[in-house]
Amino acid sequence: MSRVDPEELVDQKLSRIFVSVRLGEARRVEEVLAARGVEYVVTVEAVGRTLFGSPRNAAVFSVHETEAALCASALAESGLGDGVIGAE
């Protein structure tokens, strides 16, 4: 399992579990989720502006709601706790 298009999971209830504004951190999240065989969706969302006025975006990771708590816990245990937003 791995990253899937949001359209593939359109009929499923997803929970946001992680927000990352750094590419390296987002790649680590992908590694942790893929290693656990989790299907996840990544969307890009605006999170503000830089000092010079450029838009600042974040990668937002979502998983099926039944896997949200387990995935959030796995990310925290992998040293990625700062970006975990928990199950919704």
Summary of the structure (lengths in Angstrom):
residues: 88
radius of gyration: 12.9
end to end distance: 22.2
largest distance: 40.5
contacts: 237
relative contact order: 0.28
helix: 41%
strand: 33%
